[in-house]
Amino acid sequence: MLWTAAGAVTLGFLVALEIAARHYGIAGPVTNQAKEVIFAPKSGPLLYASMGLMMVVLTWRQRALALAAAVGIDVVFLLVRWAAGAGFACGNGPLWVIAACAVIAVTRRTGQERMLLLKGVGLGLLLVTGRKTGDTWLLITSKTRPNVLDQYAATADHALGDPSWLAGRIVDATGPVGSHLLDYVYIQLAVAAVAVAMYQLRNVASERRFPRHHLVRTFLVIGLVGPAVYMLFPTVGPVFAYGADGGHWAVATLWPHTPPPVTAPHSMPFDGITPRNCMPSLHTAWATAIFIHSRKGPRSLRFAGAFWLIATLSATLGFGYHYGVDLVAGAVFAITIEAALRTFDRGWDRQGVQLVVHGAAVFTALLVSYRFLPLQMAHHPWVFGPLLILALLSVIHGYIGTTRQWEPAAPPALRPEPQPELV
């Protein structure tokens, strides 16, 4: 019943988003996903990662057949595109394989086997649909929020020392190598999430059930709830509001070499194309979720989770996509979502509720302070800067302390019984 209800809610949300997108003259997530059955997909690696998630419910033999079928279908599409003079693109094969598994589940499976395969298909489709949903959300923010609040975020960012301007100069100094590496990490964040999720779901095929909590849940909830905050605090980022990428809409061409002056902020109009997707930084939120869920894995996975978090933070600031205050809000947002999902699994116990309320209160206080106290924050950086960091650390400390109490206590070690002495 839970899976049916979740599917119905998701379908209703997608239909509503499709209608809203059509109202603004753009294609919705359902249309964009349907096009990729035949036309060149936007992200081939993401579709292969989605198929990898779906394959956690298959046996090793079935996984090999599914992968071979996906590659074979992609080769056929590539040959057709090559003959037609089109560009290189892959990813149709995984989408066809996921659809085929859905048909097999309905027509050839029964009982628990059917439900398990359908869950796997749903998991794979949720990832690609979540990407399309996010893209549509971003387009809607640019159409519905003509004014942006970047001057408020940039003024409040003085309390943290304008980290985006500093990181931008560092990335410029690293040259094309550092820039390309960070760009790859930034773009392929979902693939990193799939790697962690596949480790968490590695025993699904043998145990015939999914674990109660895993990274995909947190990833999707962050992607669904986060864009709603974009509507409340629309910002486009330093590279657009204060950089050359903003064109004539930018306040001035200041990023990354000249921090903006401290003046009374006000909302300003911006174009109808650039997404208002800075507050909070969802890339920071997703990277934080990957880091949290990678802590229970082997050393290589923990190292990868830490690397992806550091590289993502460096990219969001170094490319001028976010202000430092966005990153603080994004980390608090991710930890609060993670705490809420784990508390839901535990039946909303007192400790979990207190943690969620604390995280939500800190997140709300951050947004309110950015909007109504930016000048005070800029004029007193040695007061508000540490306060922002302490607010983040309080949420981190609360999460670590609460989740440690939730962990099952290790059984006490048995003391060896004394042996009788031989006389």
Sequence and secondary structure as in RCSB ss.txt:
>XXXX:A:sequence
MLWTAAGAVTLGFLVALEIAARHYGIAGPVTNQAKEVIFAPKSGPLLYASMGLMMVVLTWRQRALALAAAVGIDV
VFLLVRWAAGAGFACGNGPLWVIAACAVIAVTRRTGQERMLLLKGVGLGLLLVTGRKTGDTWLLITSKTRPNVLD
QYAATADHALGDPSWLAGRIVDATGPVGSHLLDYVYIQLAVAAVAVAMYQLRNVASERRFPRHHLVRTFLVIGLV
GPAVYMLFPTVGPVFAYGADGGHWAVATLWPHTPPPVTAPHSMPFDGITPRNCMPSLHTAWATAIFIHSRKGPRS
LRFAGAFWLIATLSATLGFGYHYGVDLVAGAVFAITIEAALRTFDRGWDRQGVQLVVHGAAVFTALLVSYRFLPL
QMAHHPWVFGPLLILALLSVIHGYIGTTRQWEPAAPPALRPEPQPELV
>XXXX:A:secstr
 HHHHHHHHHHHHHHHHHHHHHHTTS  HHHHHHHTTTS  S HHHHHHHHHHHGGGS HHHHHHHHHHHHHHHH
HHHHHHHHHT      HHHHHHHHHHHHHHHHH  HHHHHHHHHHHHHHHHHHHHHHHHHHHHHHHHHH  EE H
HHHHHHGGGGT HHHHHHHHHHHHHHHHHHHHHHHHHTHHHHHHHHHHHHTTTHHHHTS  S  HHHHHHHHHHH
HHHHHHHS    HHHHSSGGGGGGSS S TTTS         EE  SSS    SS HHHHHHHHHHHHHTTS HH
HHHHHHHHHHHHHHHHHHTTS  HHHHHHHHHHHHHHHHHHHHHHTTS HHHHHHHHHHHHHHHHHHHHHHH HH
HHHH HHHHHHHHHHHHHHHHHHHHHHHHHHS                
